[in-house]
Amino acid sequence: MRAYFLLVFTTLCWGANAIFGKLAVGEIPPMLLVSSRWLGALTLMLVFANSHVRRDWSILRERLLFISCLGTMGFTGFNVLFYTAAYSTSALNIGIIQGSIPIFVLIGAFLLYRTRVAPLQFVGVLATITGVLIVGSRGNLSQLASLAFNWGDLLMVIACMLYASYTVGLRQRPAVSALALFTVLAGVAFIVSVPFTIIEYSLGRFYWPSPFGWTIAALVTIFPSFLAQIFFIQSVTRIGPNRAGVFINLVPVFSSGLAVAVLGESIEVFHAAALGLVLGGIWLSEHGK
């Protein structure tokens, strides 16, 4: 029961990240938010996982280039696009599109490892992609012919592909503790994010965050970055990755609900249809294994 509670709280934190991204607009520059997030997470992880890192460092050092690629794609790249997308699309759209990550993982696993895709899983892939297209076209699929997609939605699709690539890459992760690996990933994410912040400053898009902006940075650090990761690791240890992974499907549900409750965004018919297709597609993919 404890593991299930932790998993629900974890997915709630990840779903809330879309809300934090929207609330951060105009309060803290997006690249600075990414850097602040991973600097904070790294600092916390070094406090709690320092012994794990020291114990596993010899193995981590041998695979540092590979780990750096994972951190760049899944942590820095994903979040750079995620928080940039918040400037031009809604939290509802962000949450629903984010729900497509498991399908991109399925596609990536097939392309890289030739993992067998069952017929029902293929139907799930089509359903989820259709849901994403509905969100991106605002329910008007005729826009696809003119490629009239919202820029923020396109960024989110690319972000989901990056995170899916990171997830697929974890199959080749070194044999170290999850805490040690996450600590190094957070360190890589912070280092890689610094040039983006410098570019943001050089382009004149940097501004000093408001007190509310710093609050958002703290919330993003504590909840989606630190607590959610720790709780997810604990839950996987208790009940296994397969059972824990199913709970990730709650992320678009929480983000959609919070977008309506907190931000006052209105959920349209196409949002509901897209959310149903995305979740239904994921269910079919899981059921078809």
LINNOR-V680165 format. One record per backbone hydrogen bond with DSSP energy under -0.5 kcal/mol. NH is the residue of the N-H (numbers start at 1). CO is the residue of the C=O. If there is no record, write none. Layout:
BEGIN
NH:CO
NH:CO
END
This chain:
BEGIN
5:1
6:2
7:3
8:4
9:5
10:6
11:7
12:8
13:9
14:10
15:11
16:12
17:13
17:14
18:15
19:15
20:16
21:17
22:18
23:19
24:20
25:22
27:24
28:24
29:207
33:29
34:30
35:31
36:32
37:33
38:34
39:35
40:36
41:37
42:38
43:39
44:40
45:41
46:42
47:43
48:44
49:45
50:46
53:49
54:50
55:51
56:52
57:53
59:56
60:56
61:57
62:58
63:59
64:61
67:63
68:64
69:65
70:66
71:67
72:68
73:69
74:70
75:71
76:71
77:72
78:73
79:75
80:76
81:77
82:78
83:79
84:80
85:81
86:82
87:84
88:85
89:85
94:90
95:91
96:92
97:93
98:94
99:95
99:96
100:97
101:98
103:100
104:100
105:101
106:102
107:103
108:104
109:105
110:106
111:107
112:108
113:109
114:110
115:109
118:116
122:118
123:119
124:120
125:121
126:122
127:123
128:124
129:125
130:126
131:127
132:128
133:129
134:130
135:131
136:132
137:133
138:135
139:134
140:137
141:139
143:140
144:141
145:142
146:142
146:143
147:144
148:143
149:147
150:136
152:88
154:150
155:151
156:152
157:153
158:154
159:155
160:156
161:157
162:158
163:159
164:160
165:161
166:162
167:163
168:164
169:165
170:166
170:167
171:168
172:169
173:170
176:174
181:177
182:178
183:179
184:180
185:181
186:182
187:183
188:184
189:185
190:186
191:187
192:188
193:189
194:190
195:191
196:192
197:193
198:194
199:195
200:196
201:197
202:198
203:199
204:201
205:200
206:200
210:27
214:210
215:211
216:212
217:213
218:214
219:215
220:216
221:217
222:218
223:219
225:220
226:221
227:222
228:223
230:226
231:227
232:228
233:229
234:230
235:231
236:232
237:233
238:234
239:235
240:236
244:240
245:241
246:242
247:243
247:244
248:245
249:246
250:247
251:248
253:249
254:250
255:251
256:252
257:253
258:254
259:255
260:256
261:257
262:258
263:258
264:260
265:259
268:266
272:268
273:269
274:270
275:271
276:272
277:273
278:274
279:275
280:276
281:277
282:278
283:279
284:280
285:281
286:282
287:283
288:284
289:286
END
